[in-house]
Amino acid sequence: MHRGYHELAVPSWERSIRVLTVWLTAAVFGRNLVSLASVQRPRDAFVASADSEEAPLH
């Protein structure tokens, strides 16, 4: 019920529909979980994959 109250407070219909879509998607599929370490240092994953000894794709 509190989400309905917040939905009414969103200023435009476009934003309101977007927020409602995110809430419904999270209810069906669950929340997206991201490691905070990867958010703080996003380049580390790219550097680690570049340093691997796999053959390049040509």
PyMOL Python script that loads the backbone (N, CA, C, O; Angstrom):
from pymol import cmd

cmd.read_pdbstr("""\
ATOM      1  N   MET A   1       0.812  -1.186   0.000  1.00  0.00           N
ATOM      2  CA  MET A   1       0.000   0.000   0.000  1.00  0.00           C
ATOM      3  C   MET A   1       0.866   1.265   0.000  1.00  0.00           C
ATOM      4  O   MET A   1       0.511   2.259  -0.632  1.00  0.00           O
ATOM      5  N   HIS A   2       1.983   1.228   0.697  1.00  0.00           N
ATOM      6  CA  HIS A   2       2.835   2.418   0.723  1.00  0.00           C
ATOM      7  C   HIS A   2       3.432   2.705  -0.646  1.00  0.00           C
ATOM      8  O   HIS A   2       3.719   3.860  -0.959  1.00  0.00           O
ATOM      9  N   ARG A   3       3.625   1.680  -1.467  1.00  0.00           N
ATOM     10  CA  ARG A   3       4.148   1.914  -2.820  1.00  0.00           C
ATOM     11  C   ARG A   3       3.148   2.684  -3.667  1.00  0.00           C
ATOM     12  O   ARG A   3       3.536   3.509  -4.494  1.00  0.00           O
ATOM     13  N   GLY A   4       1.875   2.421  -3.468  1.00  0.00           N
ATOM     14  CA  GLY A   4       0.846   3.159  -4.186  1.00  0.00           C
ATOM     15  C   GLY A   4       0.882   4.633  -3.850  1.00  0.00           C
ATOM     16  O   GLY A   4       0.697   5.479  -4.725  1.00  0.00           O
ATOM     17  N   TYR A   5       1.119   4.944  -2.593  1.00  0.00           N
ATOM     18  CA  TYR A   5       1.241   6.335  -2.170  1.00  0.00           C
ATOM     19  C   TYR A   5       2.433   6.995  -2.860  1.00  0.00           C
ATOM     20  O   TYR A   5       2.324   8.113  -3.363  1.00  0.00           O
ATOM     21  N   HIS A   6       3.568   6.300  -2.881  1.00  0.00           N
ATOM     22  CA  HIS A   6       4.759   6.847  -3.528  1.00  0.00           C
ATOM     23  C   HIS A   6       4.563   6.967  -5.040  1.00  0.00           C
ATOM     24  O   HIS A   6       5.077   7.894  -5.666  1.00  0.00           O
ATOM     25  N   GLU A   7       3.835   6.046  -5.610  1.00  0.00           N
ATOM     26  CA  GLU A   7       3.573   6.089  -7.053  1.00  0.00           C
ATOM     27  C   GLU A   7       2.768   7.345  -7.411  1.00  0.00           C
ATOM     28  O   GLU A   7       2.988   7.944  -8.463  1.00  0.00           O
ATOM     29  N   LEU A   8       1.851   7.734  -6.550  1.00  0.00           N
ATOM     30  CA  LEU A   8       1.056   8.938  -6.806  1.00  0.00           C
ATOM     31  C   LEU A   8       1.895  10.212  -6.695  1.00  0.00           C
ATOM     32  O   LEU A   8       1.536  11.244  -7.262  1.00  0.00           O
ATOM     33  N   ALA A   9       3.007  10.140  -5.969  1.00  0.00           N
ATOM     34  CA  ALA A   9       3.849  11.316  -5.782  1.00  0.00           C
ATOM     35  C   ALA A   9       4.831  11.542  -6.939  1.00  0.00           C
ATOM     36  O   ALA A   9       5.450  12.603  -7.017  1.00  0.00           O
ATOM     37  N   VAL A  10       4.981  10.566  -7.830  1.00  0.00           N
ATOM     38  CA  VAL A  10       5.901  10.712  -8.969  1.00  0.00           C
ATOM     39  C   VAL A  10       5.301  11.735  -9.932  1.00  0.00           C
ATOM     40  O   VAL A  10       4.120  11.643 -10.268  1.00  0.00           O
ATOM     41  N   PRO A  11       6.104  12.716 -10.385  1.00  0.00           N
ATOM     42  CA  PRO A  11       5.550  13.859 -11.108  1.00  0.00           C
ATOM     43  C   PRO A  11       4.927  13.590 -12.484  1.00  0.00           C
ATOM     44  O   PRO A  11       3.886  14.176 -12.783  1.00  0.00           O
ATOM     45  N   SER A  12       5.496  12.752 -13.320  1.00  0.00           N
ATOM     46  CA  SER A  12       4.925  12.575 -14.667  1.00  0.00           C
ATOM     47  C   SER A  12       4.469  11.131 -14.869  1.00  0.00           C
ATOM     48  O   SER A  12       4.904  10.225 -14.156  1.00  0.00           O
ATOM     49  N   TRP A  13       3.589  10.931 -15.848  1.00  0.00           N
ATOM     50  CA  TRP A  13       3.074   9.593 -16.135  1.00  0.00           C
ATOM     51  C   TRP A  13       4.189   8.688 -16.646  1.00  0.00           C
ATOM     52  O   TRP A  13       4.237   7.502 -16.319  1.00  0.00           O
ATOM     53  N   GLU A  14       5.083   9.254 -17.450  1.00  0.00           N
ATOM     54  CA  GLU A  14       6.184   8.452 -17.993  1.00  0.00           C
ATOM     55  C   GLU A  14       7.049   7.897 -16.866  1.00  0.00           C
ATOM     56  O   GLU A  14       7.364   6.707 -16.848  1.00  0.00           O
ATOM     57  N   ARG A  15       7.426   8.748 -15.943  1.00  0.00           N
ATOM     58  CA  ARG A  15       8.241   8.301 -14.803  1.00  0.00           C
ATOM     59  C   ARG A  15       7.478   7.349 -13.916  1.00  0.00           C
ATOM     60  O   ARG A  15       8.035   6.378 -13.403  1.00  0.00           O
ATOM     61  N   SER A  16       6.206   7.626 -13.737  1.00  0.00           N
ATOM     62  CA  SER A  16       5.366   6.774 -12.902  1.00  0.00           C
ATOM     63  C   SER A  16       5.298   5.356 -13.468  1.00  0.00           C
ATOM     64  O   SER A  16       5.417   4.377 -12.731  1.00  0.00           O
ATOM     65  N   ILE A  17       5.107   5.259 -14.777  1.00  0.00           N
ATOM     66  CA  ILE A  17       5.057   3.942 -15.424  1.00  0.00           C
ATOM     67  C   ILE A  17       6.410   3.248 -15.335  1.00  0.00           C
ATOM     68  O   ILE A  17       6.473   2.035 -15.131  1.00  0.00           O
ATOM     69  N   ARG A  18       7.489   4.005 -15.486  1.00  0.00           N
ATOM     70  CA  ARG A  18       8.834   3.436 -15.399  1.00  0.00           C
ATOM     71  C   ARG A  18       9.100   2.872 -13.999  1.00  0.00           C
ATOM     72  O   ARG A  18       9.633   1.771 -13.864  1.00  0.00           O
ATOM     73  N   VAL A  19       8.728   3.630 -12.956  1.00  0.00           N
ATOM     74  CA  VAL A  19       8.923   3.165 -11.577  1.00  0.00           C
ATOM     75  C   VAL A  19       8.066   1.934 -11.306  1.00  0.00           C
ATOM     76  O   VAL A  19       8.536   0.969 -10.702  1.00  0.00           O
ATOM     77  N   LEU A  20       6.829   1.962 -11.741  1.00  0.00           N
ATOM     78  CA  LEU A  20       5.940   0.822 -11.548  1.00  0.00           C
ATOM     79  C   LEU A  20       6.475  -0.423 -12.253  1.00  0.00           C
ATOM     80  O   LEU A  20       6.382  -1.528 -11.718  1.00  0.00           O
ATOM     81  N   THR A  21       7.032  -0.251 -13.445  1.00  0.00           N
ATOM     82  CA  THR A  21       7.619  -1.371 -14.184  1.00  0.00           C
ATOM     83  C   THR A  21       8.799  -1.971 -13.435  1.00  0.00           C
ATOM     84  O   THR A  21       8.938  -3.192 -13.370  1.00  0.00           O
ATOM     85  N   VAL A  22       9.645  -1.126 -12.872  1.00  0.00           N
ATOM     86  CA  VAL A  22      10.793  -1.621 -12.105  1.00  0.00           C
ATOM     87  C   VAL A  22      10.319  -2.395 -10.886  1.00  0.00           C
ATOM     88  O   VAL A  22      10.867  -3.454 -10.580  1.00  0.00           O
ATOM     89  N   TRP A  23       9.312  -1.886 -10.183  1.00  0.00           N
ATOM     90  CA  TRP A  23       8.790  -2.575  -9.002  1.00  0.00           C
ATOM     91  C   TRP A  23       8.193  -3.939  -9.369  1.00  0.00           C
ATOM     92  O   TRP A  23       8.417  -4.932  -8.678  1.00  0.00           O
ATOM     93  N   LEU A  24       7.441  -3.968 -10.453  1.00  0.00           N
ATOM     94  CA  LEU A  24       6.828  -5.238 -10.861  1.00  0.00           C
ATOM     95  C   LEU A  24       7.884  -6.244 -11.329  1.00  0.00           C
ATOM     96  O   LEU A  24       7.777  -7.436 -11.041  1.00  0.00           O
ATOM     97  N   THR A  25       8.887  -5.771 -12.040  1.00  0.00           N
ATOM     98  CA  THR A  25       9.956  -6.664 -12.494  1.00  0.00           C
ATOM     99  C   THR A  25      10.725  -7.222 -11.312  1.00  0.00           C
ATOM    100  O   THR A  25      11.086  -8.399 -11.306  1.00  0.00           O
ATOM    101  N   ALA A  26      10.980  -6.392 -10.312  1.00  0.00           N
ATOM    102  CA  ALA A  26      11.680  -6.860  -9.117  1.00  0.00           C
ATOM    103  C   ALA A  26      10.835  -7.870  -8.350  1.00  0.00           C
ATOM    104  O   ALA A  26      11.374  -8.805  -7.757  1.00  0.00           O
ATOM    105  N   ALA A  27       9.515  -7.690  -8.355  1.00  0.00           N
ATOM    106  CA  ALA A  27       8.638  -8.634  -7.667  1.00  0.00           C
ATOM    107  C   ALA A  27       8.635 -10.001  -8.350  1.00  0.00           C
ATOM    108  O   ALA A  27       8.559 -11.035  -7.686  1.00  0.00           O
ATOM    109  N   VAL A  28       8.719  -9.999  -9.672  1.00  0.00           N
ATOM    110  CA  VAL A  28       8.673 -11.255 -10.426  1.00  0.00           C
ATOM    111  C   VAL A  28      10.036 -11.939 -10.463  1.00  0.00           C
ATOM    112  O   VAL A  28      10.127 -13.139 -10.205  1.00  0.00           O
ATOM    113  N   PHE A  29      11.095 -11.198 -10.781  1.00  0.00           N
ATOM    114  CA  PHE A  29      12.408 -11.791 -10.997  1.00  0.00           C
ATOM    115  C   PHE A  29      13.373 -11.633  -9.830  1.00  0.00           C
ATOM    116  O   PHE A  29      14.464 -12.204  -9.858  1.00  0.00           O
ATOM    117  N   GLY A  30      13.008 -10.892  -8.830  1.00  0.00           N
ATOM    118  CA  GLY A  30      13.914 -10.654  -7.709  1.00  0.00           C
ATOM    119  C   GLY A  30      14.771  -9.424  -7.986  1.00  0.00           C
ATOM    120  O   GLY A  30      14.740  -8.848  -9.073  1.00  0.00           O
ATOM    121  N   ARG A  31      15.521  -9.049  -6.987  1.00  0.00           N
ATOM    122  CA  ARG A  31      16.354  -7.857  -7.109  1.00  0.00           C
ATOM    123  C   ARG A  31      17.681  -8.197  -7.755  1.00  0.00           C
ATOM    124  O   ARG A  31      18.170  -9.321  -7.644  1.00  0.00           O
ATOM    125  N   ASN A  32      18.261  -7.217  -8.432  1.00  0.00           N
ATOM    126  CA  ASN A  32      19.607  -7.353  -8.963  1.00  0.00           C
ATOM    127  C   ASN A  32      20.597  -7.131  -7.836  1.00  0.00           C
ATOM    128  O   ASN A  32      20.521  -6.122  -7.134  1.00  0.00           O
ATOM    129  N   LEU A  33      21.505  -8.040  -7.657  1.00  0.00           N
ATOM    130  CA  LEU A  33      22.514  -7.889  -6.619  1.00  0.00           C
ATOM    131  C   LEU A  33      23.868  -7.700  -7.268  1.00  0.00           C
ATOM    132  O   LEU A  33      24.253  -8.468  -8.150  1.00  0.00           O
ATOM    133  N   VAL A  34      24.589  -6.685  -6.835  1.00  0.00           N
ATOM    134  CA  VAL A  34      25.904  -6.381  -7.376  1.00  0.00           C
ATOM    135  C   VAL A  34      26.863  -6.235  -6.208  1.00  0.00           C
ATOM    136  O   VAL A  34      26.549  -5.595  -5.205  1.00  0.00           O
ATOM    137  N   SER A  35      28.019  -6.827  -6.350  1.00  0.00           N
ATOM    138  CA  SER A  35      29.039  -6.689  -5.324  1.00  0.00           C
ATOM    139  C   SER A  35      29.491  -5.242  -5.241  1.00  0.00           C
ATOM    140  O   SER A  35      29.760  -4.613  -6.264  1.00  0.00           O
ATOM    141  N   LEU A  36      29.575  -4.712  -4.030  1.00  0.00           N
ATOM    142  CA  LEU A  36      30.014  -3.327  -3.876  1.00  0.00           C
ATOM    143  C   LEU A  36      31.460  -3.148  -4.320  1.00  0.00           C
ATOM    144  O   LEU A  36      31.838  -2.069  -4.775  1.00  0.00           O
ATOM    145  N   ALA A  37      32.272  -4.193  -4.193  1.00  0.00           N
ATOM    146  CA  ALA A  37      33.658  -4.099  -4.642  1.00  0.00           C
ATOM    147  C   ALA A  37      33.719  -3.860  -6.147  1.00  0.00           C
ATOM    148  O   ALA A  37      34.556  -3.087  -6.612  1.00  0.00           O
ATOM    149  N   SER A  38      32.859  -4.502  -6.905  1.00  0.00           N
ATOM    150  CA  SER A  38      32.876  -4.299  -8.352  1.00  0.00           C
ATOM    151  C   SER A  38      32.348  -2.928  -8.736  1.00  0.00           C
ATOM    152  O   SER A  38      32.710  -2.401  -9.788  1.00  0.00           O
ATOM    153  N   VAL A  39      31.511  -2.350  -7.916  1.00  0.00           N
ATOM    154  CA  VAL A  39      31.008  -1.013  -8.189  1.00  0.00           C
ATOM    155  C   VAL A  39      32.088   0.027  -7.884  1.00  0.00           C
ATOM    156  O   VAL A  39      32.204   1.031  -8.587  1.00  0.00           O
ATOM    157  N   GLN A  40      32.863  -0.215  -6.853  1.00  0.00           N
ATOM    158  CA  GLN A  40      33.897   0.741  -6.471  1.00  0.00           C
ATOM    159  C   GLN A  40      35.105   0.669  -7.395  1.00  0.00           C
ATOM    160  O   GLN A  40      35.772   1.680  -7.616  1.00  0.00           O
ATOM    161  N   ARG A  41      35.398  -0.510  -7.936  1.00  0.00           N
ATOM    162  CA  ARG A  41      36.556  -0.679  -8.822  1.00  0.00           C
ATOM    163  C   ARG A  41      36.133  -1.459 -10.071  1.00  0.00           C
ATOM    164  O   ARG A  41      36.511  -2.621 -10.220  1.00  0.00           O
ATOM    165  N   PRO A  42      35.366  -0.851 -10.959  1.00  0.00           N
ATOM    166  CA  PRO A  42      34.841  -1.582 -12.116  1.00  0.00           C
ATOM    167  C   PRO A  42      35.914  -2.002 -13.108  1.00  0.00           C
ATOM    168  O   PRO A  42      35.709  -2.963 -13.850  1.00  0.00           O
ATOM    169  N   ARG A  43      37.043  -1.322 -13.147  1.00  0.00           N
ATOM    170  CA  ARG A  43      38.094  -1.633 -14.118  1.00  0.00           C
ATOM    171  C   ARG A  43      38.836  -2.922 -13.784  1.00  0.00           C
ATOM    172  O   ARG A  43      39.443  -3.523 -14.671  1.00  0.00           O
ATOM    173  N   ASP A  44      38.803  -3.366 -12.518  1.00  0.00           N
ATOM    174  CA  ASP A  44      39.548  -4.557 -12.106  1.00  0.00           C
ATOM    175  C   ASP A  44      39.170  -5.801 -12.918  1.00  0.00           C
ATOM    176  O   ASP A  44      40.040  -6.606 -13.250  1.00  0.00           O
ATOM    177  N   ALA A  45      37.901  -5.963 -13.235  1.00  0.00           N
ATOM    178  CA  ALA A  45      37.469  -7.134 -14.009  1.00  0.00           C
ATOM    179  C   ALA A  45      38.057  -7.107 -15.422  1.00  0.00           C
ATOM    180  O   ALA A  45      38.447  -8.147 -15.951  1.00  0.00           O
ATOM    181  N   PHE A  46      38.120  -5.935 -16.025  1.00  0.00           N
ATOM    182  CA  PHE A  46      38.678  -5.820 -17.371  1.00  0.00           C
ATOM    183  C   PHE A  46      40.190  -6.060 -17.378  1.00  0.00           C
ATOM    184  O   PHE A  46      40.722  -6.704 -18.282  1.00  0.00           O
ATOM    185  N   VAL A  47      40.866  -5.537 -16.368  1.00  0.00           N
ATOM    186  CA  VAL A  47      42.317  -5.731 -16.274  1.00  0.00           C
ATOM    187  C   VAL A  47      42.631  -7.203 -16.045  1.00  0.00           C
ATOM    188  O   VAL A  47      43.569  -7.734 -16.639  1.00  0.00           O
ATOM    189  N   ALA A  48      41.862  -7.863 -15.197  1.00  0.00           N
ATOM    190  CA  ALA A  48      42.087  -9.282 -14.918  1.00  0.00           C
ATOM    191  C   ALA A  48      41.866 -10.125 -16.176  1.00  0.00           C
ATOM    192  O   ALA A  48      42.621 -11.064 -16.430  1.00  0.00           O
ATOM    193  N   SER A  49      40.846  -9.799 -16.959  1.00  0.00           N
ATOM    194  CA  SER A  49      40.603 -10.589 -18.171  1.00  0.00           C
ATOM    195  C   SER A  49      41.646 -10.286 -19.248  1.00  0.00           C
ATOM    196  O   SER A  49      41.975 -11.163 -20.048  1.00  0.00           O
ATOM    197  N   ALA A  50      42.160  -9.083 -19.279  1.00  0.00           N
ATOM    198  CA  ALA A  50      43.209  -8.747 -20.248  1.00  0.00           C
ATOM    199  C   ALA A  50      44.525  -9.419 -19.908  1.00  0.00           C
ATOM    200  O   ALA A  50      45.319  -9.728 -20.796  1.00  0.00           O
ATOM    201  N   ASP A  51      44.756  -9.646 -18.624  1.00  0.00           N
ATOM    202  CA  ASP A  51      46.009 -10.278 -18.193  1.00  0.00           C
ATOM    203  C   ASP A  51      45.980 -11.800 -18.297  1.00  0.00           C
ATOM    204  O   ASP A  51      47.003 -12.459 -18.109  1.00  0.00           O
ATOM    205  N   SER A  52      44.799 -12.361 -18.598  1.00  0.00           N
ATOM    206  CA  SER A  52      44.723 -13.816 -18.700  1.00  0.00           C
ATOM    207  C   SER A  52      45.500 -14.296 -19.926  1.00  0.00           C
ATOM    208  O   SER A  52      45.760 -13.519 -20.844  1.00  0.00           O
ATOM    209  N   GLU A  53      45.861 -15.550 -19.937  1.00  0.00           N
ATOM    210  CA  GLU A  53      46.712 -16.093 -21.011  1.00  0.00           C
ATOM    211  C   GLU A  53      45.907 -16.774 -22.103  1.00  0.00           C
ATOM    212  O   GLU A  53      46.436 -17.629 -22.813  1.00  0.00           O
ATOM    213  N   GLU A  54      44.653 -16.416 -22.248  1.00  0.00           N
ATOM    214  CA  GLU A  54      43.833 -16.996 -23.308  1.00  0.00           C
ATOM    215  C   GLU A  54      44.216 -16.359 -24.647  1.00  0.00           C
ATOM    216  O   GLU A  54      44.692 -15.225 -24.699  1.00  0.00           O
ATOM    217  N   ALA A  55      43.997 -17.112 -25.720  1.00  0.00           N
ATOM    218  CA  ALA A  55      44.280 -16.589 -27.058  1.00  0.00           C
ATOM    219  C   ALA A  55      43.261 -15.509 -27.415  1.00  0.00           C
ATOM    220  O   ALA A  55      42.081 -15.644 -27.093  1.00  0.00           O
ATOM    221  N   PRO A  56      43.698 -14.459 -28.063  1.00  0.00           N
ATOM    222  CA  PRO A  56      42.755 -13.402 -28.469  1.00  0.00           C
ATOM    223  C   PRO A  56      41.810 -13.903 -29.564  1.00  0.00           C
ATOM    224  O   PRO A  56      42.159 -14.782 -30.351  1.00  0.00           O
ATOM    225  N   LEU A  57      40.628 -13.333 -29.595  1.00  0.00           N
ATOM    226  CA  LEU A  57      39.650 -13.698 -30.627  1.00  0.00           C
ATOM    227  C   LEU A  57      39.891 -12.844 -31.865  1.00  0.00           C
ATOM    228  O   LEU A  57      39.817 -11.617 -31.807  1.00  0.00           O
ATOM    229  N   HIS A  58      40.181 -13.504 -32.989  1.00  0.00           N
ATOM    230  CA  HIS A  58      40.405 -12.771 -34.246  1.00  0.00           C
ATOM    231  C   HIS A  58      39.448 -13.228 -35.279  1.00  0.00           C
ATOM    232  O   HIS A  58      39.474 -12.733 -36.406  1.00  0.00           O
TER     233      HIS A  58
END
""", "prot")
cmd.dss("prot")
cmd.show_as("cartoon", "prot")
cmd.util.cbc("prot")
cmd.orient("prot")
